[in-house]
Amino acid sequence: QVLLKESGGGSVQAGGSLRLSCTVVELDIASKVCMGWFRQAPGKGREGVARIYTYTGSPHYLDSVEGRFTISRDIAKNTIYLQMNNLRPEDTGKYSCAAKAVSQIGQCAIAWSRQDFPNWGQGTQVTVFS
């Protein structure tokens, strides 16, 4: 059974930074895995924030976080990270990671756009106050 466990959320003043972690069990991210970070604010739908094709480390970002957030992976720890800098109040939400085994990078883009992942973590709360 694939398990995803997030950590690193918290409350921070606008302009501050947080780093989220997502540790994966029973799915080797050294292989061809698409992993994404998603967030959901109260009263709003879930949106994709960033994704990474773990085989190559190729990242992709939501426009509004480009240049502020960085997604990365540590193969040895089977963990992905989301470094969030210059946080804004609109970044507030519950952040969840998701994982899906794929056969090539194009499938990662499709899965992320459709939020089509079979494995999800329980999420970690990020609150940014002004």
C-alpha positions as CSV (number, residue, x, y, z in Angstrom):
1,Q,0.0,0.0,0.0
2,V,1.4,3.4,-1.1
3,L,1.5,5.9,1.7
4,L,2.3,9.6,1.6
5,K,3.1,11.6,4.7
6,E,3.4,15.4,4.6
7,S,5.0,17.6,7.2
8,G,6.3,21.1,7.5
9,G,3.2,23.2,7.5
10,G,2.6,26.1,9.9
11,S,1.8,29.7,10.4
12,V,4.0,32.4,9.0
13,Q,3.9,36.1,8.3
14,A,3.7,37.3,4.7
15,G,7.1,37.4,3.1
16,G,8.2,34.4,5.2
17,S,9.2,30.9,4.1
18,L,8.2,27.3,4.8
19,R,9.4,24.0,3.5
20,L,7.0,21.1,3.1
21,S,8.1,17.5,2.9
22,C,6.3,14.5,1.5
23,T,7.8,11.1,2.4
24,V,6.7,8.2,0.2
25,V,6.3,4.6,1.3
26,E,6.0,1.6,-1.0
27,L,6.6,3.6,-4.2
28,D,10.2,4.2,-5.3
29,I,10.6,7.7,-6.6
30,A,13.8,6.8,-8.3
31,S,11.5,5.2,-10.9
32,K,9.1,7.0,-13.2
33,V,6.7,8.7,-10.8
34,C,4.7,11.8,-11.1
35,M,4.3,13.7,-7.8
36,G,2.4,16.8,-7.2
37,W,1.6,19.4,-4.5
38,F,-1.9,20.6,-4.4
39,R,-3.6,23.1,-2.1
40,Q,-7.2,23.9,-1.1
41,A,-8.2,27.1,0.6
42,P,-11.5,27.3,2.6
43,G,-14.4,27.6,0.3
44,K,-12.3,27.1,-2.9
45,G,-11.5,24.2,-5.1
46,R,-8.3,22.3,-5.0
47,E,-5.5,23.6,-7.3
48,G,-2.2,22.2,-8.4
49,V,0.7,24.1,-7.1
50,A,3.7,22.2,-8.5
51,R,4.6,18.8,-9.9
52,I,7.8,16.9,-10.5
53,Y,8.6,13.9,-12.7
54,T,10.9,12.2,-10.3
55,Y,12.8,10.1,-12.8
56,T,14.4,13.3,-14.2
57,G,13.5,15.8,-11.5
58,S,11.7,17.9,-14.1
59,P,9.5,20.5,-12.4
60,H,6.5,22.5,-13.3
61,Y,4.7,25.3,-11.4
62,L,1.4,27.1,-11.1
63,D,2.0,30.6,-12.6
64,S,1.3,32.4,-9.3
65,V,4.0,30.5,-7.5
66,E,6.7,30.5,-10.2
67,G,9.9,32.0,-8.9
68,R,8.7,31.7,-5.2
69,F,8.2,28.0,-4.8
70,T,10.7,25.2,-5.6
71,I,9.8,21.5,-5.8
72,S,12.6,19.0,-5.5
73,R,13.3,15.4,-4.6
74,D,15.7,13.4,-2.5
75,I,16.0,9.9,-4.0
76,A,17.8,8.5,-1.0
77,K,15.1,9.6,1.4
78,N,12.2,8.8,-1.0
79,T,10.9,12.3,-0.3
80,I,9.9,15.3,-2.2
81,Y,10.0,18.9,-0.9
82,L,8.2,22.2,-1.6
83,Q,10.3,25.2,-0.6
84,M,8.0,28.2,-0.3
85,N,9.5,31.6,-0.2
86,N,8.0,35.1,-0.1
87,L,4.7,33.6,1.0
88,R,1.5,35.6,0.5
89,P,-1.8,35.4,2.4
90,E,-3.4,33.9,-0.8
91,D,-1.0,30.9,-0.4
92,T,-3.0,29.9,2.7
93,G,-4.5,26.5,2.4
94,K,-4.2,22.8,3.1
95,Y,-1.3,21.4,1.1
96,S,-1.4,17.8,0.0
97,C,1.0,15.7,-2.0
98,A,0.0,13.1,-4.5
99,A,1.8,10.3,-6.4
100,K,1.2,8.3,-9.5
101,A,3.4,5.8,-11.4
102,V,3.7,6.8,-15.0
103,S,5.5,5.6,-18.1
104,Q,6.6,9.0,-19.5
105,I,6.7,12.7,-18.6
106,G,3.7,13.6,-20.7
107,Q,1.5,11.5,-18.5
108,C,2.6,13.5,-15.5
109,A,1.3,16.7,-17.1
110,I,-2.0,15.1,-17.9
111,A,-2.4,13.6,-14.4
112,W,-1.6,16.9,-12.7
113,S,-4.0,18.9,-14.9
114,R,-6.8,16.4,-14.2
115,Q,-5.7,15.9,-10.5
116,D,-5.8,12.2,-11.5
117,F,-3.6,10.6,-8.8
118,P,-4.4,7.3,-7.0
119,N,-2.3,8.1,-3.9
120,W,-2.8,11.2,-1.7
121,G,-1.5,12.3,1.7
122,Q,-3.7,13.7,4.4
123,G,-2.3,17.2,4.0
124,T,-0.6,19.8,6.1
125,Q,-2.0,23.3,6.9
126,V,-0.2,26.4,5.7
127,T,-1.4,29.8,7.0
128,V,0.1,33.1,5.9
129,F,-1.0,36.2,7.8
130,S,-0.4,39.8,6.8
